[in-house]
Amino acid sequence: MHQTAAALLAAASGQQGPGNTLRIVLVVSIVGAVLLAWFLLRGYRGAGSDNEDND
């Protein structure tokens, strides 16, 4: 009985798999990495010119 219900639910869902979920996770990860790199490198841009003025 349980196997039949599971088979019907699997057939009704269309067996799409994790494709859309993985695509969303990858896009969010890449965007997050770009924003993190921008945020970290933004601080170093001003720090270099300030140190040269103090010498």
N, C-alpha and C positions, 0 to 999 in steps of 0.2 A: 504494500500500500504506500509506504513512504517513498519507495523508489519510483513509483509511478508518478507521485506528486512532484518529486524532484525533476523527473524527466519532462513533465508538462511545464513546470516553471522555467526550466532551461530553454525549452523550445519557444516559450512565449517571450522570453527576454531577448531572443535573437542572437545570443552568444556573441556579443560585441567585444567582450574581453576588456582588458585595461588600456586600450589604445588611447581613448580620449583623456583618461586620467593621467597617463604618462606624459601625454603631450602638454597638458596644463602644468604638470609639475616641472617639466623641463623649461617651459617658457617662463614660469615664475622664478625658477632658480637662476636662469640666465639674466633676467631683468634685475633680480636682487644682487647678483654678483657685479653687474655693471654699476648699479647705484652705490654699492659698498666701495668699489674701487674709486668711483668719482668722489665720494665723501672723504675717503682716506687720502687720496692724492691732492684734493683741494687744500687740505691743511699744510701740505709740504710746499705748495707753490709759494705761499706768502712767507713761510719760515726761512727760506733761502735768501730772499732779498732783505729781510730784517737783520739777519746775521751779518751780511756784508756791510750794512750801514753802521753797525755798532763798532766795527774794527777800526 
